[in-house]
Amino acid sequence: MVNHLTGLNKSFIPTDNLLVEKYSNYSEHDKFGQYDNYNFLLEKTEPEKEQLSLLLENVSGNVSGVFASIAFPLIKRTFDNIISKSLVTFYPIDKASSKIFFFYPKVSSRRESGGKQIHIENTSDYKCLGLNCPEPFVESCKSFYDQLYNDSFYDQSKGAYEVIVATGTPFSFDADSCIVPYTDVTSQDNTIRAIGFKITGLNNKPVFSNGRGNEIAVEEFITSFRVINSGAPIVDSSDNVIYQTGDEVKGRFFAQKYGDSIVHVDDLCDENGYILYEIDLKHPVSSGNPTTYDGYVGVLPNVNISSNFTFTWKRYDTLENNGQISEYGFDLRGIDLQVVDRMTRAIWSPQLQMDLQAYQNINANKEFINSMSQQIALEIDREILLDLKNAAPWALRFDYLGWQNTTQTYNQELWNKKLFDKINEVSAQIHKTTNCGGANWVVLSPEASALFPNLSILREGETLTEKDRYNIGLKRVGTLGGRYDVFIDAFAKPNDILIGFKPESLTNVGYIYAPYVLAQPSVPVMNPNNFSINQMLMTRYAKKFTNSKMYGKIYVDNIPTFNTFESR
């Protein structure tokens, strides 16, 4: 129990109670706007506590935005179990308008200069002072996290580089594994699946040259090595394109000799070494074309493509005494949070209140507060779920009856397991585009949950915890494939599956739910016109998308459902 709470608002104290006169005069505390309500309530008798029941907010220091339940524990339990606790970032705020701050990293980009890609000279160097210094950071359409998947990002902290372009000569191996002039080697379907090339142009200079080694000595060329189809499009035996002009070509280095370098050097005094590399010319058989023994075809033997390929890599300058190095910068960026309101009320008669108390010893005020808090919590659940579903950029579809329209042999159970593959595909996209990991939760409709025969129920045979008992709408049922926490949303549309990632920190979040006033009940007010009693409940909160790429969805077509007209 939090022991320092906001001051009681006198307008919320029942006006028909003598406690108003007894405890409303706290001038020595009112000048600070608050006093120790918790100890104040502990001194009261149970009937007195009953009439002073409130759900109050702590505004002191590091626990601002935390709420304590005094007489309505079900409200706290209800709001504590809304979807924000399990799926999105929960961030209490203590103002109606607030901000959340995070660091935004930036990395410098190289510039073209004299045929090389160079980093900008350090702006603190004596050569460059003031406003005329070049800006090392170049704005890009790509975010910092997207740049991590750019294949050149690995070398940002290396020196300036030039791109080396080389050509290769086709070769073959003889029976003794010696290199001989190239001859066609065809597969069982009479197509060529691969061609070996001997690539020259790597200089074998001493390792102490310019204070560093070269490509051969330190093997820097391997990481940046690329093969490009610089000629006409290459097609397979059925005229289907394998590589368009400009495409990167697949291939492999031949296995190196044990204890030898990837680059072969026949004579230590020779300045030139060579690489043995194999170009992959396999292509999947297209629909309608003749089948082959392995489902692949190659190029026809009479097609000369030996001059199509260009081999490239990066040659870096030394960083010794070099001021042209990469730079990282960090901006402090803020996202505005603005609260929205929800309010509802319950109306009942004094007769109902008297009868409940007399026959069942039930306090009507408590019951209706509990009902209203559940209603608002459910609405917040729906709002957050709809936000995630509507804004999720990664969307796939799965046809429940799709196995009936395939040429493969399936039954419904085997086909349903393919839905798990779809979830993994969405998770992989979340992983790749957020740099934070794959998805860690899935929300299923009750109908969609029935499609998983391998669903692992974690709480089977266990007693429900207090948190489980008061969880409404959304229910955690276990894990899926040992990878995802699985929730079943009783109110979801049958076809909907929602997938997402919940981070552990505020530095890289996807969606924020920020309660300001968790739940504020009013005092029961009597209507003088008809003697009815009115009880109101208000909540105020903010929400914000910061990275929608953390969420995906799957729409399940033709899923079996029951009509809902009987749910009346």
N, C-alpha and C positions, 0 to 999 in steps of 0.2 A: 504494500500500500504506500503510495506517495504521500509524504507527510507535510508538503507545503503546497497549498492550492490557492487558486484565485479567490478573492473575496466573494462572499455571497451577495448576489444582487437582491436587494430587499424586495424588489417587485416580484421575485419568484417565490417568496415565502408566503404560505397560505395566510390570507387575510383574516380567516376566522379562528386564528390560533392566538392564544395569549403569549406565545413565544415571541410574537412580533414586538410587543412592548418590552419583553424581558431581555431580548438579545439584539435589538436594533440600534442601540446607542453605543457605538464603538468609535468615538471621536478620536481617541488616541491611535487607533489603527487606520481609520478612514483617510487620514492625511497621506498615508502611503498607498491607499487603494486596495489593501489586502491584509489579511491576518491569518492566523493558524487555524484554518477551518477544521482540519482533521482532528486536532486535539479538542477543539470546540465541540465537535460532534461526539467525540468519545465520552465527554462528560455528561451527555444527555441520556435520559432513560430511553428505552426502546420506543415507546409511543412518541416521544419527542423527536427521536431520529426519524421515525416514519414520516413525520410531517415536515421535516427539513430535508427530505431526500432530494439529492441532485447529482448529476453527472458533471464533474468539474474538471477544468483544464489547468495543468501546471504551466506556469510561465516563467519559472525561475531557471536561469542559467542554461546548463547543458541538457536539461530534460524538458525544455519547452516543447509544447505540442503533445505531451503525454497526458493521458486522461485517466482519472481514477474513478472507479465506480463505488458509490456509497450505498445506495438503497436499491439500485436497479442493475444488478450484476449481469442480467441477461442482455442488456444493451451493449455493455462492453464485450461480452462474449460474441454477440451477433456481429458487431462491427469489426471485431478483431479477426474474424474469419472470412471477411470478404475477400474477393479474388486477389486484391493487391498484395496480400501476405504471401501468396504462393507463386504468382505468375509475373508480377511487375514490381518495379522498385517502389518501396514505401518510404516516403520522405515527409514527415510532419513539418509543418511550418507554423510560425507564430505571428504572422501578419496576413492581412487580407490580400496584399500584393507583395510578392516576394521574388527572389531570384535563386537559381541554382548555378553555381560556377564550376567550371572544369577547365583543365589545361588542354589547349589545342596545339599539338606539335607540328612543326614545319621542318622541312629539310631543303637545303640549298640545291639548286639545279646547275648542271654544267652549261657552259656557253660555247658556241662555235667560234674558234679563233685559229686562223692559220692552218686549217685542215685537222685541228685537234679539238676535242671536247675538254675544256678546262674549267676548274672551279674559280670563282672570283677571289681575288687577293683579299686577305683579311683586312677588314675596313679599319682596324686599329693600327695598321702599319703606317709608318711615317710617309710612305708614298701616297697615301690617300687619306685626306682629312676633310670633314665637312660634308655639305650637301652634294658635292660632285662625285662622291664615292658610289660605285655601282651597288645596287641592291642585290644581296646574295640569294634572296628568296623570290622565286618566280611563281606567281599565282597560276594554279592549274585547275582544270575541271575535275581532276582526280583528287579525292581526299587523301590524307596521309595514309589511312588504312588501305585504301585501294592501291596506292603506290606500292605497298608491300608485296602485291602480287604481280608487279611489273618485273619481268625477269632481269632487268638491269639494276634493280634496287640493291642487289648484293654488293655492288662496287662503289657506293656513294662515298665511302671513306678512302678510296684509292686515288691515285694521282690522275693527271690528265692522260688521255689515251687517244691513239689513232687506230682506225680500223684497218687491219691487214687483209688483203684480198688475194687469194691464191687459187690456182687451178690444179687439178689432179689428172693423173694418167691411169686408165684402167689397167688392171693386172690380174693374173691368175696364179694359183699355187700349183706346182707340179707334184708328183708323187712323193717327193722328199721335202715338201713344204717350202721349196725355194720359189722366189718371185720370178715369174716368166711373163712374156707378153700375153695379153688378154685373149681368151677364147670363150665363146658362149657356153654357159652351163645351164641347161634347161631342166625344168622339173617334169613330173609325170604328165602334165597337161601340155607340154611343149611350150611353156612360157618361161621367161627369165624372171626370177623372183628377187635377185640381188646382184649387184656389181661391186667389186672391190676397186678402190682407188689408192694410188700412191701419191701423197700430197707432199710437195716440197716447199721451201721458202722460209723455214725456221732456221735462224742463225745460231750456230753453236759458238757463242763467245764466252770468255772466261767469266766465272761467277762474280768476280770482284770488279767487273766493268761498271763504271758510274755508281759505285757503292751498292750495287744490287745485281741480282741475276737477270737472266732473260727468260724467254718462254720455255726453253728446254730445261734450264737450271731450276726454276721454281714452278714450272708447269702452270703458269697463269692462263695459258691459252685454253685449257680444258674447259673451264667454267663458261667462257664466252664463245666457245666453238659453235658455229652454226653452218649449216649447208643450205643454200638457196637454189631453187630452180630458176636460173637466169635465162633459160631458153623458152621454146614453145611449150604449150601444155603437154604433159606426158599422159598418155592414155593406156588402158589395159587392152587385152585381146578382144574385148567387146566394145571398144571405143568409149568406155566410161573414164572420166578424168581421174587420174591418181593425184597429180600435182599440177595446179595452175601455175602460170608464170608469176614468180615472186613468192610462191609458197615456201615455207621452211620444210625441208626434206627430212624424213626419219632415217635413222641409221645407227651404226654402232662402231666403236673402235674395236679392232681385232685384239685378241688377248695378247698382252705384253709378255715378253720373255721374263722368266723369273729373275728378279734382281736387276732387270734392265729398265730403261726408261720407256714411257709411252712413245717418245720420239726416238727413232732408231738412228744411230750414228755409226757408220761403218768405219770411219777414220777420225780419231780425236783431233787431227789437224784440219779436217775438212770443216768449212764453215756451214755447210748445209746438212740438216737432218731431214728425215721424212716421217710421215705418219701413214699408217695403213688403216683405211676406213672403208666400211661397207655401206652402200646405199640400199635402203629397203624399198623394193618396188612392188610389194604385195598389195592387193586391193580386194576387199570383200566382193564376192560374187553378188551382182545386183539381181533383184527379183526379175524373173522371166528369162534370165540367162542360163546356159547349161551349168549344171552343178559340177563341182570338182571334188577331189578326194579330201580336201581340208577346208573347203568353203572359200578359198582365195584363188586369184589368178594373178599373172604378171604381165609384162610387156612381150610383144612378139619378137622373135630373134632378129628379124630383118630391119628393126627400127633402131637407128643409130642415135643414141641420146648421150653418148659419152662426153660431149662438150656442153651439156646443159647445166652442169653443176658448178657453182661458185662456193668456195670454202672460205669462211671469214672467222676472225677472232680479234680480240682487242690487245694492243700492245701498250702498256702503261709506262709513264715516266716515273722516275724515282721521286719520293717525297722528302729526300734529304735536303735540308735548308730550303724548303719550298713553302712559301706562304699560301699557295693555292690549294687549300684543303677544304673539305666539306664543313658545313655549319648546320647546327640544329637550333631552332628557336621555338619558344613556347609563348603563345598568347593565352591570356586569361579571358575566357569568353563566358558570357552569362546568358541564361535562358529565363525569360519572364514567366512567372507563375501568377495567375490571376484566379481568385476563387470564384466559384459559382455556388448558388444556394439551392437547397431542397427543403421543402417544408410540407408537413401534412398534419392532420388533426383527427381526433376521434371524438365522437359525440355520443353520450349515453344519458340515461335518465337517473335521477336519484333513486327511483324504485329498483332499478337494476342493481345499482351499487349496494343498496340495503339488502336485497335478496341474496346476492352473491356472498356478502359478508355473513349473513345469518345462516344460510343453508350449507355453504361450502367453505366458509372462512377464507374467501378469496378477496383480495384488494383489487377492485376494478381499475383503479389508477395504474397499478403495476401491470396488470394484464394488457391494457390498451397501449401503454408505453412500449411494452415488449412487442406487441403486434406491429405498431407503427415503425419501430426500429428495424424489425425484420423486413418490412415492406421497402423501406428506404435502402437498406443494405442490398436487397435483391435488385433494386433498380440500378444501384451503382455497379453491381456485378454485370448486369446486362449492358450498361453503358460502356464499361471497359472492354468487355468481350467484343461488342460490336465495333469499337474503335480498332481493336487489334485485327479483327477479321476484314474490315473494310480497307485498312491501310496496308495490310500485309502484301508485300510485292511479289513473293514467291508462291505461285499458285499452280497446282497440278490437279488432274482429274483422274478418277478411277471408276471403271464401270464394273459394278457388282456382277453383272451377267456377261462380262466381256469374254469369259472362257468359252462360252457357247459359240462365239464367232471367230475362234482361232483354229488354225490347222493343227495345233499341238494338242496333246492329250492331257487334259486337266479335269479335276473335279472341283466342286465349290470350295472345299477346305484348302486344297493346294493353291487355288487362285486367290483366296483371301489373304494368304501369306504374302502375296505380291504387294498388298497394301503397305506392309511393313517396309518393303523396298522403296515405295514412294515417300514414306516418312523419312527414311534415311537420305533420300535424294534432296529433300527440302532442308534437312539438317546440314547436309554437306554444303549447300549454297549459303546458308546462314554462317557456317564456319568460314567459308572462303571470303565473304564480303564484309565481315565484321571484325576479323582478327581477334576474336574472343572465345571461340569454341563453337561446337555444334549445338543444336537444340538440346535442352535438358528437360522439357516438359511437353506433354501432348494433352489437349482437351478434346474428348470424344463426346458425341451424343450417345445416349443409351443404345440407339440402333447401331451406330458405328462400332461401339464396344463389343457388340455381339459377333463382329467379323473376325475377332482375334482369338482363335482357339488356344494360342500360347500366351495369353495374358496372365501375368504373374500377380496374384493377389497377396499383398504383404501382410494384411491384417486378418487373414483367415484363422478363425479359432481364437482370436484375441479379444479381450474386453476393450470396448471403445474408450478412448480417452475423453476427458472433459471437453477438449477442443473439438473432437469429432462429433460429440453429441449436439453441439450448437452450430455446426457447420451447415449452412443452408444453401440450396441451389447447386453448389459445386462440391464434389466429393473426391478426395484422393483415394484411389483404390489399389495402388501398387506401382509396379514398374513394368515397362514394355521392353523386352529384350535386354533387360539389365542396363538400359541406356537412358530411358526417359521416365520421369515421374508422370503417372497417368491420372488424369482427373476426368470424371464423368460429369457433364453438365446436364442436369435433368431438364433444363428449359431450352437446350440447343435444338436447332433444326436437324432433322434426321441425317441430312447429307453432309453436315459440317464437321470437319476435323481441323483444329487449330494447333499450330506447332510454334514453339518459341524458345527463346533463351532468356533466363533471368540472371543478370550479372550479380556479383557480390559487392561491388563498390559503386560509387557515384561518378567515377572518372570515365565510364564508358557504358552509359545506360541506354535502354531502348524506349521505355515508357515509364513515366513517373505518376504515381497517385500520391497527392500531398494533402492530407486532411488538415484543416485549420481548426474548425470546431467539429469534433467528431460527432457528438449528439448533444443537443441542448433541449431538454424538456421544459415546458412551461408549467406554471402552477395551474391546477384545474380552475376554470372560470365558469361561473354559473350565468346562464342567459336569463336576464330578468323577465323576458317575454314569455318563455315557455318552461322555465325551471330546468332546462337541460344543462348538462355539464360538458364543457369543451376542454380538451387536453391537446396541446400542440407539441410538435417535435421538429427541430431544425438541425440541419447539418450543412457545413460549408467546407468546400474542398477545391483544390486545383488539380489539373491533370495536364500532361504535356508529352507529346511524341518528340524524342530526340534522335532516334535511329530506327526507322521502320524496317531496316534490313534484318533485324533480329527476329522477324516473324514471318511465317508462311502458312498456307492453308491447302487443304485438299477437299475437293467436292466429289462426293461418291454418288455416281449415277445409278439409278434403278435399285436403290436400297429398299428392302422390304419394310413397310410401315403399317401401322394400324391407323384406322380413321380416328380422329380426335373428337368427333362430334359427341361421343359419350362422356367426354370429360367436362360435363356441364355442371 
